[in-house]
Amino acid sequence: MSDNLGTLYVVATPIGNLADISERAINILSSVDLCAVEDTRVTSRLLAHKSLKTKLISYHDHSTEKKIGNLIELILSGLDIALVSDAGTPSISDPGYSLVRRALDNGVKVVPIPGASAVTSIISVAGIPSEKFIFQGFPPRKGRKRILLLQELRDETKASIFFESGMRIKGLLEDINTLDPERRLVLGREITKLHEVIYRGTSNEVLKCLERDNFGKKGEFVLLIEGSNLLEKKSSKLTKDELRILEVLLNKLSKKEVLNIAPDLFNIKKNDLYKLILERYSK
């Protein structure tokens, strides 16, 4: 393997506030031979802000295999390239994976240059335990697929984090309100930007805040949904093992039959069991 290979730097850029760019990121962007960027117009503004004149080339989700191959050839010839997305870190709900994978396959050194993140930003101010979380990226746009995903999350014990656009955030919150109205949420709008706002509460409470602020359909949102094991389930008096048995019974019998059998089985009042079934299993 040649010792003259270039390096691929994966450079995180600000998610809104240009002052959040790190000194190391500036040094890398100024020293590389070329920046492969999601949108040349966006990165041009960032470079101009720091008086940098590094050459740019577009690289995005729709870049062809030929474009990726050309970039790899440049690195193999000895050029250093910085991979940059419009905001945040490449490969996280942004293009980047294919180029990084091809670089690694060719023995190229890939170096991360970390920076601002909407995910870690919302966790840091959530006030909700998030030691373990699932990053979901953008949820499905279509109602049915989105509903199915949210149904799966009703019993997810880890916090879940989504990105969403201003055009679809209301629909997402309305679906959550239908399926799990008591779940606590933290919603960040325009994180690190001039009009940053962070909302906390149930989906219905957050919806009311958005309507009060007349948010329209603009803005970029990051949503944290509390894990289900952190909720106070007032009507639930069953252990996890008993809940699993109840689910098996509901899959095999009618609700009426379960309500006749299960109260004695679990030593729970029939009304409490009925409320529990409605909360957890009605769709």
Secondary structure, DSSP 8 states (H G I E B T S, - for coil): --TT--EEEEE-B-SS-GGGS-HHHHHHHHHSSEEEES-HHHHHHHHHHTT----EEE--TT--HHHHHHHHHHHHTT--EEEE-SSB-TTSSSS-HHHHHHHHHTT-EEEEE----HHHHHHHHH-S--SSEEEEES--SSHHHHHHHHHHHTT--SEEEEEEETTTHHHHHHHHHHH-TT--EEEEESTTSTT-EEEEE-HHHHHHHHHHTT-TT-SEEEEEE--GGGS--TT----HHHHHHHHHHHHHS-HHHHHHHHHHHHT--HHHHHHHHHHHH--
